[in-house]
């Protein structure tokens, strides 16, 4: 399984099409549709996490442990 880490600028520059094309070019010739969908999902999750961080939606490790009773 290939995981591609992409640089992000922190701005929505409308370059989703360019980034998607780059992602496709980085996949091996033997890649399946499932491989492509996985890479897109990983990228989407990373972007969402970075947006949460930028917007102040974050929790420290101890708060999460306390919330789940793992203190």
The first five atom37 places (N, CA, C, CB, O) and aatype in JSON, in Angstrom:
{
  "aatype": [20, 20, 20, 20, 20, 20, 20, 20, 20, 20, 20, 20, 20, 20, 20, 20, 20, 20, 20, 20, 20, 20, 20, 20, 20, 20, 20, 20, 20, 20, 20, 20, 20, 20, 20, 20, 20, 20, 20, 20, 20, 20, 20, 20, 20, 20, 20, 20, 20, 20, 20, 20, 20, 20, 20, 20, 20, 20, 20, 20, 20, 20, 20, 20, 20, 20, 20, 20, 20, 20, 20],
  "atom_mask": [
    [1, 1, 1, 1, 1],
    [1, 1, 1, 1, 1],
    [1, 1, 1, 1, 1],
    [1, 1, 1, 1, 1],
    [1, 1, 1, 1, 1],
    [1, 1, 1, 1, 1],
    [1, 1, 1, 1, 1],
    [1, 1, 1, 1, 1],
    [1, 1, 1, 1, 1],
    [1, 1, 1, 1, 1],
    [1, 1, 1, 1, 1],
    [1, 1, 1, 1, 1],
    [1, 1, 1, 1, 1],
    [1, 1, 1, 1, 1],
    [1, 1, 1, 1, 1],
    [1, 1, 1, 1, 1],
    [1, 1, 1, 1, 1],
    [1, 1, 1, 1, 1],
    [1, 1, 1, 1, 1],
    [1, 1, 1, 1, 1],
    [1, 1, 1, 1, 1],
    [1, 1, 1, 1, 1],
    [1, 1, 1, 1, 1],
    [1, 1, 1, 1, 1],
    [1, 1, 1, 1, 1],
    [1, 1, 1, 1, 1],
    [1, 1, 1, 1, 1],
    [1, 1, 1, 1, 1],
    [1, 1, 1, 1, 1],
    [1, 1, 1, 1, 1],
    [1, 1, 1, 1, 1],
    [1, 1, 1, 1, 1],
    [1, 1, 1, 1, 1],
    [1, 1, 1, 1, 1],
    [1, 1, 1, 1, 1],
    [1, 1, 1, 1, 1],
    [1, 1, 1, 1, 1],
    [1, 1, 1, 1, 1],
    [1, 1, 1, 1, 1],
    [1, 1, 1, 1, 1],
    [1, 1, 1, 1, 1],
    [1, 1, 1, 1, 1],
    [1, 1, 1, 1, 1],
    [1, 1, 1, 1, 1],
    [1, 1, 1, 1, 1],
    [1, 1, 1, 1, 1],
    [1, 1, 1, 1, 1],
    [1, 1, 1, 1, 1],
    [1, 1, 1, 1, 1],
    [1, 1, 1, 1, 1],
    [1, 1, 1, 1, 1],
    [1, 1, 1, 1, 1],
    [1, 1, 1, 1, 1],
    [1, 1, 1, 1, 1],
    [1, 1, 1, 1, 1],
    [1, 1, 1, 1, 1],
    [1, 1, 1, 1, 1],
    [1, 1, 1, 1, 1],
    [1, 1, 1, 1, 1],
    [1, 1, 1, 1, 1],
    [1, 1, 1, 1, 1],
    [1, 1, 1, 1, 1],
    [1, 1, 1, 1, 1],
    [1, 1, 1, 1, 1],
    [1, 1, 1, 1, 1],
    [1, 1, 1, 1, 1],
    [1, 1, 1, 1, 1],
    [1, 1, 1, 1, 1],
    [1, 1, 1, 1, 1],
    [1, 1, 1, 1, 1],
    [1, 1, 1, 1, 1]
  ],
  "atom_positions": [
    [[0.84, -1.17, 0.0], [0.0, 0.0, 0.0], [0.89, 1.24, 0.0], [-0.96, -0.01, 1.21], [1.82, 1.35, 0.81]],
    [[0.61, 2.15, -0.89], [1.38, 3.38, -1.02], [0.65, 4.51, -0.31], [1.62, 3.73, -2.51], [-0.53, 4.74, -0.56]],
    [[1.34, 5.21, 0.57], [0.77, 6.39, 1.2], [1.56, 7.59, 0.72], [0.78, 6.28, 2.77], [2.79, 7.62, 0.86]],
    [[0.88, 8.55, 0.17], [1.53, 9.74, -0.37], [1.24, 10.91, 0.55], [1.05, 10.03, -1.81], [0.08, 11.25, 0.79]],
    [[2.28, 11.53, 1.05], [2.12, 12.71, 1.89], [2.31, 13.93, 1.02], [3.12, 12.72, 3.1], [3.32, 14.07, 0.31]],
    [[1.34, 14.82, 1.07], [1.39, 15.99, 0.21], [1.58, 17.24, 1.04], [0.13, 16.11, -0.64], [1.04, 17.36, 2.14]],
    [[2.34, 18.15, 0.51], [2.54, 19.43, 1.16], [1.27, 20.24, 1.05], [3.74, 20.18, 0.56], [0.59, 20.22, 0.03]],
    [[0.96, 20.97, 2.12], [-0.18, 21.85, 2.08], [0.27, 23.25, 2.43], [-1.29, 21.38, 3.02], [1.17, 23.43, 3.24]],
    [[-0.36, 24.22, 1.82], [0.02, 25.6, 2.06], [-0.81, 26.22, 3.16], [-0.12, 26.4, 0.79], [-0.49, 27.31, 3.63]],
    [[-1.88, 25.54, 3.59], [-2.76, 26.13, 4.58], [-3.8, 27.02, 3.96], [-1.96, 26.9, 5.59], [-4.62, 27.6, 4.68]],
    [[-3.81, 27.15, 2.67], [-4.77, 27.99, 1.97], [-5.5, 27.14, 0.95], [-4.07, 29.2, 1.29], [-4.94, 26.22, 0.37]],
    [[-6.78, 27.47, 0.75], [-7.53, 26.79, -0.3], [-7.3, 27.56, -1.59], [-9.07, 26.69, 0.04], [-7.95, 28.58, -1.83]],
    [[-6.39, 27.1, -2.38], [-6.01, 27.83, -3.59], [-6.77, 27.36, -4.81], [-4.53, 27.69, -3.83], [-6.49, 27.8, -5.93]],
    [[-7.74, 26.47, -4.61], [-8.49, 25.97, -5.75], [-7.68, 25.0, -6.59], [-8.95, 27.11, -6.6], [-7.99, 24.8, -7.77]],
    [[-6.66, 24.41, -6.02], [-5.79, 23.53, -6.79], [-6.11, 22.06, -6.55], [-4.33, 23.8, -6.46], [-5.24, 21.2, -6.71]],
    [[-7.33, 21.77, -6.18], [-7.71, 20.37, -5.92], [-7.48, 19.53, -7.17], [-9.19, 20.28, -5.48], [-7.0, 18.4, -7.08]],
    [[-7.82, 20.07, -8.32], [-7.65, 19.33, -9.57], [-6.17, 19.02, -9.82], [-8.24, 20.12, -10.75], [-5.83, 17.9, -10.22]],
    [[-5.3, 19.99, -9.6], [-3.87, 19.79, -9.79], [-3.33, 18.76, -8.79], [-3.11, 21.12, -9.64], [-2.55, 17.89, -9.16]],
    [[-3.75, 18.87, -7.54], [-3.27, 17.93, -6.52], [-3.78, 16.52, -6.8], [-3.72, 18.38, -5.12], [-3.05, 15.55, -6.58]],
    [[-5.02, 16.4, -7.27], [-5.56, 15.08, -7.6], [-4.78, 14.46, -8.76], [-7.06, 15.18, -7.97], [-4.48, 13.26, -8.74]],
    [[-4.44, 15.26, -9.75], [-3.67, 14.76, -10.88], [-2.28, 14.32, -10.41], [-3.54, 15.83, -11.98], [-1.77, 13.29, -10.86]],
    [[-1.69, 15.08, -9.52], [-0.36, 14.72, -8.99], [-0.45, 13.41, -8.2], [0.2, 15.86, -8.09], [0.43, 12.56, -8.3]],
    [[-1.51, 13.27, -7.43], [-1.7, 12.05, -6.65], [-1.81, 10.85, -7.58], [-2.96, 12.17, -5.76], [-1.19, 9.82, -7.33]],
    [[-2.59, 10.98, -8.64], [-2.76, 9.88, -9.6], [-1.42, 9.54, -10.25], [-3.79, 10.27, -10.68], [-1.11, 8.36, -10.42]],
    [[-0.64, 10.54, -10.61], [0.66, 10.28, -11.25], [1.61, 9.54, -10.31], [1.3, 11.59, -11.7], [2.48, 8.8, -10.77]],
    [[1.47, 9.73, -9.0], [2.37, 9.1, -8.03], [1.99, 7.65, -7.73], [2.38, 9.9, -6.75], [2.79, 6.91, -7.15]],
    [[0.8, 7.24, -8.11], [0.4, 5.86, -7.88], [1.14, 4.93, -8.84], [-1.13, 5.7, -8.04], [1.45, 5.32, -9.96]],
    [[1.42, 3.71, -8.4], [2.05, 2.75, -9.31], [1.07, 2.32, -10.41], [2.55, 1.51, -8.52], [-0.15, 2.44, -10.24]],
    [[1.59, 1.85, -11.51], [0.74, 1.41, -12.62], [-0.25, 0.33, -12.2], [1.62, 0.89, -13.77], [-1.32, 0.2, -12.79]],
    [[0.11, -0.45, -11.2], [-0.75, -1.54, -10.75], [-1.83, -1.1, -9.77], [0.09, -2.62, -10.12], [-2.56, -1.94, -9.24]],
    [[-1.94, 0.19, -9.51], [-2.9, 0.69, -8.52], [-4.34, 0.39, -8.94], [-2.72, 2.21, -8.32], [-4.68, 0.41, -10.12]],
    [[-5.14, 0.12, -7.94], [-6.56, -0.16, -8.19], [-7.39, 1.1, -7.88], [-7.05, -1.38, -7.33], [-6.86, 2.08, -7.36]],
    [[-8.68, 1.04, -8.2], [-9.57, 2.14, -7.83], [-9.6, 2.3, -6.31], [-10.99, 1.9, -8.38], [-9.68, 3.42, -5.8]],
    [[-9.55, 1.18, -5.6], [-9.53, 1.25, -4.14], [-8.28, 1.97, -3.62], [-9.61, -0.16, -3.54], [-8.36, 2.72, -2.66]],
    [[-7.14, 1.73, -4.26], [-5.91, 2.43, -3.88], [-6.07, 3.93, -4.06], [-4.72, 1.92, -4.72], [-5.68, 4.72, -3.2]],
    [[-6.64, 4.33, -5.19], [-6.85, 5.75, -5.46], [-7.8, 6.35, -4.43], [-7.41, 5.95, -6.88], [-7.53, 7.43, -3.9]],
    [[-8.89, 5.67, -4.14], [-9.87, 6.19, -3.18], [-9.25, 6.3, -1.79], [-11.11, 5.28, -3.13], [-9.55, 7.24, -1.05]],
    [[-8.4, 5.36, -1.42], [-7.72, 5.41, -0.14], [-6.84, 6.65, -0.06], [-6.88, 4.15, 0.08], [-6.86, 7.37, 0.94]],
    [[-6.07, 6.91, -1.09], [-5.19, 8.07, -1.11], [-5.98, 9.37, -1.01], [-4.34, 8.08, -2.37], [-5.57, 10.3, -0.32]],
    [[-7.1, 9.43, -1.71], [-7.95, 10.63, -1.63], [-8.5, 10.8, -0.22], [-9.12, 10.54, -2.65], [-8.51, 11.91, 0.3]],
    [[-8.95, 9.71, 0.4], [-9.48, 9.78, 1.76], [-8.42, 10.23, 2.76], [-10.05, 8.42, 2.17], [-8.69, 11.05, 3.63]],
    [[-7.21, 9.7, 2.63], [-6.12, 10.1, 3.53], [-5.86, 11.59, 3.38], [-4.83, 9.29, 3.22], [-5.74, 12.31, 4.37]],
    [[-5.78, 12.06, 2.14], [-5.53, 13.49, 1.9], [-6.64, 14.34, 2.5], [-5.41, 13.77, 0.38], [-6.38, 15.37, 3.11]],
    [[-7.88, 13.91, 2.31], [-9.03, 14.65, 2.84], [-8.98, 14.72, 4.37], [-10.35, 14.0, 2.38], [-9.25, 15.78, 4.94]],
    [[-8.65, 13.63, 5.02], [-8.57, 13.6, 6.48], [-7.44, 14.49, 6.98], [-8.36, 12.16, 6.98], [-7.6, 15.19, 7.98]],
    [[-6.3, 14.48, 6.3], [-5.18, 15.34, 6.7], [-5.57, 16.81, 6.57], [-3.93, 15.04, 5.84], [-5.31, 17.6, 7.47]],
    [[-6.2, 17.16, 5.46], [-6.63, 18.55, 5.26], [-7.63, 18.98, 6.33], [-7.25, 18.72, 3.86], [-7.57, 20.1, 6.83]],
    [[-8.57, 18.08, 6.68], [-9.56, 18.41, 7.71], [-8.88, 18.62, 9.07], [-10.62, 17.3, 7.81], [-9.23, 19.53, 9.81]],
    [[-7.91, 17.77, 9.39], [-7.18, 17.91, 10.64], [-6.39, 19.21, 10.71], [-6.25, 16.74, 10.83], [-6.36, 19.87, 11.75]],
    [[-5.74, 19.57, 9.61], [-5.0, 20.82, 9.57], [-5.92, 22.03, 9.7], [-4.19, 20.91, 8.27], [-5.58, 23.01, 10.35]],
    [[-7.09, 21.95, 9.08], [-8.07, 23.04, 9.2], [-8.55, 23.16, 10.64], [-9.28, 22.8, 8.25], [-8.71, 24.27, 11.15]],
    [[-8.78, 22.04, 11.31], [-9.17, 22.06, 12.72], [-8.11, 22.74, 13.57], [-9.44, 20.64, 13.24], [-8.42, 23.56, 14.43]],
    [[-6.86, 22.4, 13.33], [-5.76, 23.02, 14.07], [-5.71, 24.53, 13.84], [-4.43, 22.4, 13.67], [-5.57, 25.3, 14.79]],
    [[-5.82, 24.94, 12.58], [-5.79, 26.37, 12.25], [-6.94, 27.12, 12.91], [-5.85, 26.57, 10.75], [-6.78, 28.28, 13.31]],
    [[-8.1, 26.47, 13.03], [-9.28, 27.11, 13.58], [-9.4, 26.94, 15.09], [-10.52, 26.57, 12.91], [-10.42, 27.31, 15.68]],
    [[-8.38, 26.37, 15.72], [-8.35, 26.25, 17.17], [-9.15, 25.08, 17.73], [-8.86, 27.49, 17.77], [-9.37, 25.0, 18.94]],
    [[-9.59, 24.19, 16.88], [-10.34, 23.01, 17.35], [-9.35, 21.89, 17.64], [-11.4, 22.55, 16.28], [-9.08, 21.03, 16.8]],
    [[-8.81, 21.91, 18.87], [-7.85, 20.89, 19.26], [-7.98, 20.62, 20.75], [-6.4, 21.32, 18.91], [-8.5, 21.45, 21.5]],
    [[-7.51, 19.46, 21.17], [-7.56, 19.04, 22.57], [-6.21, 18.44, 22.92], [-8.72, 18.03, 22.83], [-5.59, 17.77, 22.1]],
    [[-5.78, 18.68, 24.13], [-4.5, 18.08, 24.52], [-4.7, 16.63, 24.96], [-3.84, 18.89, 25.66], [-5.82, 16.19, 25.23]],
    [[-3.62, 15.92, 25.01], [-3.65, 14.48, 25.28], [-4.32, 14.17, 26.62], [-2.22, 13.92, 25.28], [-5.13, 13.24, 26.69]],
    [[-4.01, 14.92, 27.65], [-4.58, 14.64, 28.98], [-6.09, 14.86, 29.0], [-3.92, 15.54, 30.04], [-6.81, 14.13, 29.69]],
    [[-6.59, 15.83, 28.26], [-8.05, 16.07, 28.21], [-8.76, 14.9, 27.55], [-8.36, 17.38, 27.46], [-9.85, 14.5, 27.98]],
    [[-8.18, 14.35, 26.51], [-8.78, 13.2, 25.83], [-8.77, 11.98, 26.74], [-8.03, 12.89, 24.51], [-9.77, 11.26, 26.83]],
    [[-7.65, 11.75, 27.42], [-7.57, 10.61, 28.35], [-8.62, 10.75, 29.44], [-6.15, 10.51, 28.97], [-9.27, 9.77, 29.8]],
    [[-8.8, 11.95, 29.96], [-9.8, 12.18, 31.01], [-11.21, 11.94, 30.47], [-9.68, 13.62, 31.57], [-12.03, 11.31, 31.14]],
    [[-11.49, 12.43, 29.28], [-12.81, 12.26, 28.66], [-13.19, 10.79, 28.51], [-12.84, 12.94, 27.3], [-14.35, 10.42, 28.68]],
    [[-12.21, 9.95, 28.19], [-12.46, 8.53, 27.98], [-12.16, 7.68, 29.21], [-11.64, 8.04, 26.82], [-12.19, 6.45, 29.15]],
    [[-11.88, 8.34, 30.34], [-11.65, 7.62, 31.6], [-10.39, 6.79, 31.61], [-12.79, 6.74, 31.88], [-10.36, 5.72, 32.21]],
    [[-9.34, 7.28, 30.95], [-8.09, 6.55, 30.87], [-7.02, 7.25, 31.71], [-7.63, 6.42, 29.4], [-5.83, 6.98, 31.53]],
    [[-7.42, 8.1, 32.58], [-6.49, 8.91, 33.39], [-5.44, 8.03, 33.98], [-7.22, 9.66, 34.5], [-4.56, 8.52, 34.69]]
  ]
}
